[in-house]
Structures are given as structure tokens and as C-alpha cells.
Amino acid sequence: MDNGPIGHTAAWRDHMPFDDITRRALACLALLAGVASLYAFFWWAASATGFFFFEGYRHTWEGLGTALAFRDMDTAYYLLSWVFSVFGGLLGWAALIGFAVTHRRGWDAVSRWIKIGCAVGAAAGLAFEPGRLLALGPIVCVMALLLRSMLMPARIAISPRQQAHQG
């Protein structure tokens, strides 16, 4: 309450009252999407394990060479999407973890490799053959973190009057 010349007027303590609610809602959405992303991560890890440890790597390149030699584009597309989903997913998962750590500093403080990695990871998730719906969890998590990082940080979202009062 403010005792002004006209009388009692209500004043907001925070000049942006919905920023805190929005931040919390986006944090909850990112947390739920992150937990739902674990299922997609295990599917990706199973695919990557088959690719790297069970001769999938060698057979993929041999099969890709054979498919290109005989102009079998369906097989070539399938094998290239598998390679892209494994390597792009690796970059994407690392970027998602990095983004979860650095998003609180604001959008400008997020490294360029994290931004590019999230985009590559989203594309790799959509190229993932066992199910493209699995990619929605990590994509929603990244988008919620993206929106949250674009909001003003809480320490900047206070008025100059409150800053003078605090320090």
C-alpha cells in the first residue's frame, strides 16, 4: 500500500508479477518432459549400443556402400538415418544436459555449440527409426528450457526502487 496524495493505492511488489509464475510453470514442464525423455534416452542408448558394439558400425558402412552401388535408396535412407540418429543423438543429449545447466544465465549466456547441438539433436530424434514420437519428450524439454532462458532472470526483474532498498 502506498500513501499517496490521493489516498491508498495498491502497488505491486514486483513490476512483472507473472514472470515468476511463468518461470515456475516452464520449470515444471521442463522437469516433466525431462523425466519423459528418459524413455527416449534408453531407446537411443540401445540403438547406439547395437551400432557401436555389435558390429552395427561395420555392417552399416558395408550395407550403405552396397545400397549406393545398387542404387537401393530405401536401404541407404534407412542406414543414413540410423547413423544420423546415433551421432546426432549423442550431440543432442550432451547439448540437452549442457542446456539444462546453463539456461538459468539467460539466452545470451548459452554457448553456440549447445544451441546447435539441441537443433541437431531434435532433427536426429525425428530421424530415429524406432519411433518419432519418442523425440517429443526431449524436444518439449528443450523448448521449455528455451522459453525459460529467454525470460528475464529473477535478479534483473526487480525495480530500481527495490534494488536501492536491498543494497
Salt bridges, closest charged atoms under 4 A:
ASP14 OD1 - HIS15 ND1 4.00
ASP20 OD2 - ARG24 NH2 3.34
GLU55 OE1 - ARG58 NH2 2.94
GLU55 OE1 - HIS59 NE2 3.18
GLU62 OE2 - ARG58 NH1 3.11
GLU62 OE1 - HIS59 ND1 3.77
GLU129 OE1 - ARG132 NH2 3.64
